[in-house]
């Protein structure tokens, strides 16, 4: 028996998962299992696809479209385990496997969508859709499947199909390379300090975390890095301006140094290939291609949103900058405010205006209490409960696995929660799934959801105390998780977060609204030492400070939206200077001078490694939706069961089974307007 066959035969990824709820058996999975598992599950998927287009039965919805939705489940399961590990617990070995696997997966996908016999069957079903008496969900799946084939090159000539294959394969490899470069850059940098006179201004919690980091690396003193829990407090509190500048430049120059981790060529290649692909498919540019399947529908719709919000926020942002500059002068700063001064002086002004800073709030946000509060909100709204189950295997001993049950005791989902930064984890926060949800006959196969964050760690003397922003981030990712947990769909391709990209942020962003409500905070926000509830005055200060720098923060988000659209509305190949292009693209939104040696595009994972290309505006789009939707709770009660039941039934359970605006109107009764957002932001 060959070594490969032996590996396949004894490969836990290819066997039935004999674990609670058939969760991934992480304790048994080794790196060497992945490549053979991918190879074997691709073969199985190919056989399932072949059975669909080689059948002698006439094409029908069930034997073609539904069969295609359920094909490749073993491959999806393998990919779900692998790519979650690649982001949350990576290694050099996993990254090498990813480089080998990525083209295989692209080929598998292309072999499906570029298969003329399979497309003919789908087209046949599509052309008779009016006579098939389909449900709304079936109609949506048919429409999505047909459009996916067309948009993936099914109508191209053989020569064009080969070109499409080449482009899509290269894009998948470049995206992976981009992501790996940014992660390596992040892990490479550290600021090692042994002189405590350079640390004035920093709170005890930041110093303790930095001392522990140094201790872990067997060094004296303190180590700061450019992961969020280390970088943000440093920029906010460190008095040493020179070191703030050094940290800022390290953070903002990621993959922009002309070395082996530089992403400038990757950006140019990806932008060029996306344009080439869009034009091959008959679109003017990549944005037109993407936006055809979004709520915004076209670039004009996106630019209208960006311009409306820009008009409302830019003057506010300029006034906010002036106010921070004036305050900095009052307290003795005489130079021009630069980006590495902004967070430092704006935080001082915030403390002066509202008598509020993170250090006052953190004692009330001990992580375990916050978990209780966030989960408790879902219990209050939707009746669901969370039960830890340590029998469920995890990929790292810090990960907490839960079973989620409905009010009637019915099992809904597995939820993994992964809270703290590690060397093998990419920065930021996200939700994903190890397994999606679908129904087959009487079986409702429930999802396995994961939320991953990079929150402040506990120290030797303190538990994990979160900043207010970290509490908001938790609520945000948990909102995505609820979208995955509560889904009730028949087809995996429509379940959970498989929705238009500019709709997917509604369930996450709406959850953040509860963070400033005293009735919610009273349920869990108690001082970790005294047990006292968070004082009314503090909550009033949080609310009062919510719109502090609202104009600046809005314009910052808009700048990313303009940059994204500039890259993806080009109609000619780009071979210019990445930094110069970036400066021109977002020029109208900038309130600080350009800083040499920094670049956003080369580290902008959302655009070049994360699926938000020509879609970053979606965060602002969803802000309009979430402010409008939350106004219904405000009018009827924060924990109103009827409103919650409607949001669950029409938004969270429905996935992508209908057009998002149809679903939204079923919940809200009408289309949203920007009014609630401008009102909430204090810009109306």
C-alpha positions in Angstrom: 0.0 0.0 0.0 1.4 3.4 -0.9 2.2 6.0 1.7 -0.4 8.4 0.2 -3.1 5.7 0.3 -2.2 4.9 3.9 -2.5 8.6 4.8 -5.9 8.8 3.0 -7.2 5.7 4.7 -6.2 6.8 8.2 -7.0 10.5 7.6 -9.4 11.9 10.2 -10.5 14.6 7.7 -11.9 12.0 5.4 -13.7 9.9 8.1 -17.0 10.5 9.9 -16.4 12.9 12.7 -17.2 10.8 15.8 -17.4 13.9 18.0 -20.3 15.9 19.6 -22.4 17.2 16.7 -19.8 15.8 14.3 -17.5 18.8 15.0 -13.9 18.8 13.7 -11.6 16.3 15.6 -8.8 18.9 16.0 -6.8 16.6 18.4 -6.4 14.0 15.6 -5.8 16.4 12.7 -2.2 16.9 11.7 -0.7 19.2 9.0 0.2 16.2 6.8 -3.5 15.2 6.6 -4.6 18.3 4.7 -3.2 17.9 1.3 -4.3 14.3 0.8 -7.7 15.2 2.3 -8.1 18.0 -0.3 -7.0 15.8 -3.1 -9.4 13.0 -2.1 -12.4 15.3 -1.4 -11.8 17.1 -4.7 -12.0 13.7 -6.5 -15.2 12.9 -4.6 -16.6 16.3 -5.5 -15.7 15.8 -9.2 -17.5 12.4 -9.2 -20.7 14.1 -7.6 -20.6 16.8 -10.3 -20.1 14.2 -13.1 -23.1 12.3 -11.9 -25.2 15.5 -12.3 -24.3 16.2 -15.9 -24.0 12.6 -17.1 -27.4 11.5 -16.0 -29.8 10.5 -18.7 -32.7 12.1 -16.8 -34.1 15.3 -18.2 -32.8 18.4 -16.4 -35.0 19.4 -13.4 -34.5 21.7 -10.4 -33.9 18.7 -8.1 -31.5 16.6 -10.2 -29.5 19.6 -11.4 -29.7 22.8 -9.3 -30.4 21.3 -5.9 -28.0 18.4 -6.6 -25.3 21.0 -7.4 -25.9 22.8 -4.1 -25.3 19.6 -2.1 -22.3 18.4 -4.1 -18.8 18.8 -2.7 -19.8 18.7 1.0 -16.7 16.7 2.0 -14.5 19.3 0.3 -16.4 22.2 2.0 -15.9 20.5 5.4 -12.1 20.1 4.7 -11.8 23.7 3.5 -13.8 24.9 6.4 -11.3 23.4 8.9 -8.2 24.3 6.9 -8.9 28.0 6.1 -10.1 28.8 9.6 -6.9 27.4 11.0 -4.9 29.3 8.3 -6.3 32.5 9.7 -6.6 31.7 13.5 -3.7 29.3 14.2 -1.4 29.5 11.2 2.1 28.1 10.7 4.8 28.1 7.9 3.6 24.6 7.1 0.0 25.5 6.7 0.9 28.5 4.6 2.9 26.2 2.2 -0.1 23.9 2.0 -2.3 26.9 1.2 -0.1 27.9 -1.7 -0.4 24.3 -3.1 -4.2 24.0 -2.4 -5.4 27.3 -3.6 -4.9 26.7 -7.3 -6.5 23.2 -6.9 -9.6 24.7 -5.4 -9.8 27.4 -8.1 -9.4 24.7 -10.8 -12.2 22.6 -9.1 -14.5 25.7 -9.1 -13.6 26.6 -12.7 -14.2 23.0 -13.8 -17.7 23.3 -12.6 -18.7 26.7 -13.9 -16.9 26.3 -17.2 -18.4 22.8 -17.9 -20.6 23.2 -21.0 -22.7 20.1 -20.3 -23.5 21.1 -16.8 -24.3 24.7 -17.9 -26.7 23.4 -20.6 -28.7 21.6 -17.9 -28.8 24.6 -15.6 -29.8 26.8 -18.6 -32.5 24.4 -19.5 -34.0 24.5 -16.0 -33.6 28.3 -16.0 -35.4 28.8 -19.2 -38.5 26.9 -18.0 -38.5 28.5 -14.5 -41.9 30.1 -15.0 -43.5 26.6 -15.4 -41.8 24.9 -12.5 -44.0 26.1 -9.6 -40.8 26.8 -7.5 -40.8 28.2 -4.0 -39.2 31.6 -3.4 -36.1 30.0 -2.0 -35.9 27.6 -5.0 -36.3 30.5 -7.4 -33.5 32.4 -5.7 -31.2 29.4 -5.8 -31.9 28.9 -9.5 -31.3 32.6 -10.3 -28.1 32.6 -8.2 -26.8 29.4 -9.8 -27.5 30.5 -13.4 -25.9 34.0 -12.7 -22.9 32.4 -11.0 -22.2 30.3 -14.1 -22.6 33.2 -16.5 -20.5 35.5 -14.3 -17.9 32.8 -14.0 -17.4 32.5 -17.8 -19.9 29.8 -18.9 -20.9 31.8 -22.0 -17.3 32.4 -23.1 -15.6 30.7 -26.0 -13.1 27.9 -25.3 -10.2 30.3 -25.8 -11.7 32.8 -23.4 -12.5 30.1 -20.9 -8.8 29.2 -20.7 -7.9 32.9 -20.2 -10.6 33.1 -17.4 -9.0 30.0 -15.7 -5.6 31.5 -15.8 -6.8 34.9 -14.4 -8.8 33.3 -11.6 -6.0 30.9 -10.6 -3.5 33.8 -10.5 -5.9 35.9 -8.4 -6.3 33.2 -5.8 -2.5 32.8 -5.4 -1.9 36.6 -5.2 -4.6 37.1 -2.6 -3.0 34.4 -0.4 0.4 36.0 -0.9 -0.9 39.4 0.0 -2.4 38.1 3.2 0.7 36.2 4.2 2.9 39.2 3.7 0.8 41.4 5.9 0.7 38.8 8.7 4.5 38.3 8.5 5.1 42.1 8.6 2.8 42.4 11.7 4.6 39.6 13.5 8.1 40.9 12.5 7.9 44.3 14.3 8.5 44.9 18.0 9.3 48.0 20.0 11.6 46.9 22.8 12.0 49.4 25.6 14.2 49.0 28.7 14.2 52.7 29.8 11.1 53.3 31.9 11.4 57.1 31.3 10.1 56.5 27.8 6.9 55.0 29.1 5.3 58.0 30.8 1.6 58.3 30.1 1.0 54.7 29.5 -1.6 53.1 31.9 -0.6 50.2 34.2 -2.6 47.7 32.1 -0.7 48.5 28.9 2.7 48.3 30.8 1.8 45.0 32.4 0.8 43.5 29.1 4.1 44.8 27.5 6.2 43.4 30.4 4.6 40.0 30.0 5.3 40.1 26.3 9.0 40.8 27.0 9.0 38.0 29.6 7.6 35.5 27.1 10.5 36.4 24.7 13.0 36.2 27.6 13.9 39.9 27.4 14.2 42.7 29.9 11.8 45.6 30.1 8.7 46.0 27.8 7.7 44.9 24.3 5.0 46.7 22.3 3.9 45.5 18.8 1.5 46.5 16.1 -1.4 44.1 17.1 -4.4 46.1 18.2 -4.3 45.5 22.0 -0.7 46.7 22.1 -0.7 49.4 19.4 -3.9 51.3 20.2 -3.2 52.0 23.9 0.4 53.1 22.9 -0.9 55.6 20.4 -3.6 56.8 22.8 -1.5 57.3 25.9 2.3 57.3 25.3 3.8 60.8 26.0 6.9 60.0 24.0 6.1 61.6 20.6 9.1 60.0 18.8 8.1 56.5 19.8 4.4 57.2 18.8 5.8 58.2 15.4 7.9 55.1 15.2 4.9 52.9 16.0 2.6 54.7 13.6 5.2 54.3 10.7 5.6 50.6 11.6 1.8 50.1 11.5 1.1 52.2 8.3 4.1 50.9 6.3 3.1 47.2 6.4 4.2 45.5 3.1 5.4 48.9 1.7 9.2 48.7 2.2 10.4 47.3 -1.2 11.5 44.0 0.4 10.3 40.4 0.0 7.1 41.2 2.0 6.2 44.2 -0.2 2.7 44.1 -1.7 2.9 46.9 -4.3 3.3 44.6 -7.3 0.6 42.3 -5.8 -1.8 45.2 -5.7 -1.0 46.2 -9.3 -1.3 42.7 -10.6 -4.6 42.0 -8.8 -6.2 45.3 -10.0 -5.1 44.5 -13.5 -6.3 40.9 -13.4 -9.7 41.9 -12.0 -10.1 44.5 -14.7 -9.1 41.9 -17.4 -11.6 39.4 -16.0 -14.4 41.9 -15.8 -13.8 43.0 -19.4 -13.5 39.4 -20.6 -17.0 38.9 -19.2 -18.3 42.0 -21.0 -18.2 44.6 -18.1 -16.6 48.0 -18.3 -14.7 47.5 -15.1 -14.5 45.3 -12.0 -16.9 47.5 -10.0 -19.6 47.1 -12.6 -19.1 43.3 -12.4 -19.3 43.1 -8.6 -22.1 45.6 -8.0 -24.5 43.9 -10.4 -25.1 41.5 -7.6 -25.3 44.0 -4.7 -28.0 46.1 -3.2 -26.2 49.2 -4.6 -26.6 47.7 -8.1 -24.0 50.0 -9.7 -21.1 52.5 -9.2 -23.5 55.4 -9.3 -25.4 54.0 -6.4 -22.2 53.7 -4.4 -21.0 57.1 -5.2 -24.3 58.7 -4.3 -24.1 57.1 -0.8 -20.4 58.2 -0.4 -21.2 61.7 -1.6 -24.3 62.1 0.6 -22.4 61.1 3.7 -19.3 63.1 2.7 -21.4 66.2 2.3 -22.8 65.6 5.8 -19.5 64.8 7.5 -16.5 66.5 6.0 -17.1 70.0 7.4 -17.8 68.3 10.8 -14.5 66.5 10.6 -12.5 69.7 9.8 -14.1 71.4 12.8 -13.3 68.4 15.0 -9.6 68.6 13.9 -9.5 72.3 14.7 -11.0 71.7 18.1 -8.3 69.0 18.9 -5.5 71.3 17.6 -6.7 74.2 19.7 -6.8 72.0 22.8 -3.4 70.6 22.1 -2.0 74.2 21.9 -3.8 75.0 25.2 -1.9 72.2 26.9 1.5 73.2 25.4 1.9 71.5 22.1 3.1 74.0 19.5 3.9 71.9 16.4 1.5 70.8 13.6 -0.7 67.9 14.6 0.4 64.8 12.7 -1.3 61.4 12.5 0.7 60.0 15.3 -0.5 62.9 17.5 -4.2 62.6 16.6 -5.2 59.7 18.9 -3.1 61.0 21.8 -4.5 64.6 21.8 -8.0 63.7 20.8 -8.1 61.2 23.7 -7.0 64.0 26.1 -9.7 66.3 24.7 -12.2 63.5 25.1 -11.2 63.1 28.8 -11.5 66.9 29.3 -14.9 67.1 27.6 -16.5 64.0 29.0 -14.3 63.0 31.9 -14.1 59.5 30.3 -11.3 57.2 29.1 -10.8 53.5 28.5 -9.0 53.0 31.8 -12.1 54.2 33.8 -14.4 51.8 31.8 -12.2 48.7 31.6 -12.8 47.5 35.2 -16.5 47.2 34.3 -15.9 45.0 31.3 -14.2 41.8 32.6 -14.3 39.4 29.7 -16.4 36.6 31.4 -19.0 39.1 32.5 -19.1 40.5 29.0 -19.6 37.0 27.5 -22.6 36.6 29.9 -24.0 40.0 28.9 -23.6 39.5 25.1 -25.0 36.0 25.2 -27.7 37.1 27.6 -28.8 39.8 25.1 -29.5 37.0 22.5 -31.4 35.0 25.2 -33.5 38.1 26.0 -34.2 38.9 22.3 -34.5 35.4 20.8 -34.8 33.0 23.7 -31.6 31.1 22.8 -29.2 29.8 25.3 -25.5 28.9 25.3 -24.0 25.9 27.1 -20.2 25.3 27.2 -19.3 21.8 26.2 -15.6 20.9 26.8 -16.1 17.5 25.0 -16.1 19.5 21.7 -12.5 19.4 20.4 -10.8 22.8 19.8 -7.9 24.0 17.7 -6.2 25.9 20.6 -6.8 25.5 24.3 -7.9 29.2 24.6 -10.9 28.5 22.4 -14.2 28.0 24.2 -16.8 25.7 22.5 -20.6 26.2 23.2 -23.7 24.4 22.2 -26.6 26.8 21.3 -30.2 25.8 22.0 -33.5 27.4 21.0 -36.1 28.4 23.6 -37.9 25.0 23.1 -34.6 23.1 23.8 -33.9 22.4 20.1 -30.2 22.3 19.2 -29.3 25.2 16.9 -25.5 25.4 16.5 -22.0 24.9 17.8 -20.3 28.2 18.6 -16.5 28.5 19.0 -15.2 31.7 20.7 -11.5 32.6 20.3 -10.7 35.9 22.1 -7.0 36.8 22.4 -4.1 37.6 20.0 -1.5 34.9 19.2 1.5 34.8 16.8 -0.4 32.5 14.5 -3.5 34.6 14.3 -4.2 37.4 11.8 -5.2 40.8 13.3 -8.7 42.1 13.5 -11.9 40.2 14.3 -14.1 38.0 12.2 -16.9 35.4 12.1 -16.7 32.3 10.0 -18.1 28.8 9.9 -16.6 25.3 9.9 -19.8 24.0 8.6 -22.8 25.7 7.0 -26.5 24.8 7.5 -28.8 22.9 5.1 -31.8 20.6 5.1 -32.1 17.3 3.4 -35.3 15.3 3.8 -36.1 15.3 7.5 -32.6 16.3 8.5 -31.7 19.9 9.4 -27.9 19.9 9.5 -27.0 22.6 11.9 -24.0 25.0 11.5 -20.7 25.2 13.3 -19.8 28.9 13.8 -16.6 30.5 15.0 -16.0 34.1 16.2 -12.3 35.2 16.4 -11.1 38.4 18.1 -7.8 39.9 19.3 -8.9 41.2 22.7 -6.8 42.4 25.7 -5.3 39.4 27.5 -5.5 38.7 31.2 -2.2 39.5 33.1 -0.7 38.0 36.3 -2.6 40.5 38.4 -5.8 41.3 36.4 -8.4 39.3 34.4 -9.0 40.2 30.8 -10.5 43.7 31.0 -11.9 45.0 27.7 -12.0 48.4 26.3 -15.4 49.8 25.3 -14.4 49.4 21.6 -13.6 45.7 22.3 -17.1 45.3 23.8 -18.6 46.8 20.6 -16.4 44.5 18.5 -17.6 41.5 20.4 -21.3 42.5 19.8 -20.5 43.1 16.1 -18.9 39.6 15.5 -21.6 38.0 17.7 -24.2 39.6 15.4 -22.6 37.8 12.4 -22.7 34.7 14.5 -26.4 35.0 15.1 -26.9 35.3 11.4 -25.2 31.9 11.1 -26.7 30.3 14.2 -30.3 31.1 13.6 -30.5 30.4 9.8 -33.3 28.2 8.6 -32.7 27.5 5.0 -33.0 24.5 2.8 -29.9 25.1 0.6 -26.4 25.6 1.9 -25.6 28.2 -0.8 -28.3 30.5 0.6 -28.0 29.9 4.4 -26.5 32.1 7.1 -24.2 34.8 5.9 -24.5 33.8 2.2 -26.1 37.2 1.3 -25.2 40.2 -0.7 -22.0 41.7 0.8 -23.6 45.1 1.4 -26.3 43.4 3.5 -24.1 41.1 5.5 -23.1 43.8 8.0 -26.7 44.6 9.1 -27.0 41.8 11.6 -23.6 42.6 13.0 -23.8 46.4 13.2 -27.2 46.5 14.7 -25.9 44.7 17.8 -23.4 47.5 18.5 -26.4 49.8 19.3 -27.1 48.1 22.6 -23.6 48.8 23.9 -24.6 52.3 25.1 -27.9 51.4 26.7 -27.9 51.4 30.5 -30.7 48.8 30.6 -28.4 46.4 28.8 -25.1 47.4 30.6 -26.7 46.9 34.0 -27.1 43.2 33.3 -23.3 42.5 33.2 -21.2 45.7 33.5 -20.0 45.4 37.2 -16.6 46.4 38.6 -14.4 43.3 38.7 -13.2 44.1 42.2 -16.1 45.7 44.0 -19.1 44.2 42.1 -20.7 47.6 41.8 -22.8 48.2 38.7 -21.5 50.7 36.1 -22.6 54.1 37.4 -25.4 56.0 35.5 -23.0 58.9 35.2 -20.4 56.8 33.4 -23.1 55.5 30.9 -24.3 59.0 30.3 -20.7 60.0 29.5 -20.3 57.0 27.1 -23.5 58.1 25.4 -22.4 61.8 25.3 -19.0 60.8 23.9 -20.5 58.4 21.3 -20.5 61.2 18.6 -17.1 62.5 19.6 -15.1 62.6 16.3 -18.2 61.2 14.5 -17.3 63.4 11.5 -13.7 62.3 11.4 -14.6 58.6 11.8 -17.2 58.9 9.0 -14.7 60.6 6.7 -12.1 58.0 7.5 -14.5 55.1 6.5 -15.5 57.1 3.4 -11.8 57.5 2.4 -11.5 53.7 2.3 -14.7 53.5 0.2 -13.4 56.1 -2.3 -10.0 54.3 -2.5 -11.7 50.9 -3.1 -13.9 52.4 -5.8 -10.9 54.2 -7.5 -9.0 50.9 -7.7 -12.0 49.1 -9.2 -13.6 51.6 -11.5 -10.5 51.9 -13.7 -11.1 51.0 -17.3 -7.4 50.9 -18.4 -4.6 48.7 -17.0 -2.7 50.4 -14.2 1.1 50.4 -14.0 1.6 53.6 -12.0 2.8 54.4 -8.5 0.6 52.7 -5.9 1.1 55.5 -3.3 0.5 58.3 -5.8 -2.7 56.6 -6.9 -3.9 56.2 -3.4 -3.3 59.9 -2.5 -5.2 61.0 -5.5 -8.1 58.6 -4.9 -8.9 59.8 -1.4 -7.5 63.3 -1.6 -10.8 65.0 -0.8 -11.2 63.1 2.4 -7.8 63.7 3.9 -7.4 66.1 6.9 -3.7 65.3 7.5 -0.7 65.7 5.2 0.5 62.6 3.3 3.2 60.7 5.2 6.1 59.4 3.2 6.7 55.7 3.6 3.1 54.8 4.5 0.5 53.1 2.3 -3.0 51.7 3.0 -3.4 49.8 -0.2 -0.5 47.4 0.5 -2.1 46.2 3.8 -5.8 46.6 2.9 -6.8 43.0 3.4 -10.5 43.7 2.9 -9.8 44.7 -0.7 -7.0 42.3 -1.6 -7.4 39.3 0.6 -10.9 39.5 2.0 -13.7 39.7 -0.5 -14.6 43.4 -0.1 -13.2 44.6 -3.5 -15.6 47.1 -4.9 -17.6 46.5 -1.7 -16.0 48.4 1.1 -18.8 51.0 0.9 -21.0 48.2 2.3 -20.0 49.2 5.9 -21.6 52.6 5.4 -24.5 51.1 3.5 -25.2 48.7 6.4 -24.8 51.6 8.9 -27.8 53.2 7.1 -29.7 49.9 7.5 -28.7 49.3 11.1 -29.5 52.8 12.3 -32.9 52.6 10.6 -33.6 49.1 11.9 -32.5 49.9 15.5 -34.9 52.8 15.5 -37.7 50.2 15.5 -36.3 48.8 18.8 -35.9 52.3 20.2 -39.6 53.1 19.4 -41.0 49.8 20.8 -38.5 48.8 23.5 -34.9 47.6 23.5 -35.9 44.1 24.3 -39.3 44.1 22.6 -40.1 40.4 21.8 -42.3 41.2 18.8 -39.7 43.4 17.1 -37.0 40.8 17.9 -39.1 38.0 16.5 -39.7 39.9 13.3 -36.0 40.7 12.9 -35.2 37.0 13.5 -37.9 35.7 11.2 -37.3 38.2 8.3 -33.5 38.8 8.5 -31.6 36.3 10.6 -33.4 33.1 9.6 -33.7 33.9 5.9 -30.1 34.0 4.8 -30.0 34.9 1.1 -33.3 33.2 0.2 -34.8 36.5 -1.1 -33.5 39.8 -2.3 -32.2 41.7 0.8 -34.4 44.8 0.2 -37.4 42.5 0.1 -36.4 41.0 3.5 -35.6 44.4 5.0 -39.0 45.8 4.0 -40.8 42.7 5.5 -39.1 43.7 8.8 -39.3 47.5 8.5 -42.4 48.0 6.4 -40.5 50.4 4.1 -37.1 51.1 2.6 -34.4 52.7 4.8 -33.3 56.4 4.7 -30.1 58.0 5.9 -32.0 60.1 8.4 -31.6 57.7 11.4 -27.8 57.4 10.8 -27.3 61.2 10.5 -29.4 61.7 13.7 -27.5 59.0 15.6 -24.2 60.5 14.5 -25.2 64.0 15.6 -24.8 65.2 12.0 -28.4 66.2 11.4 
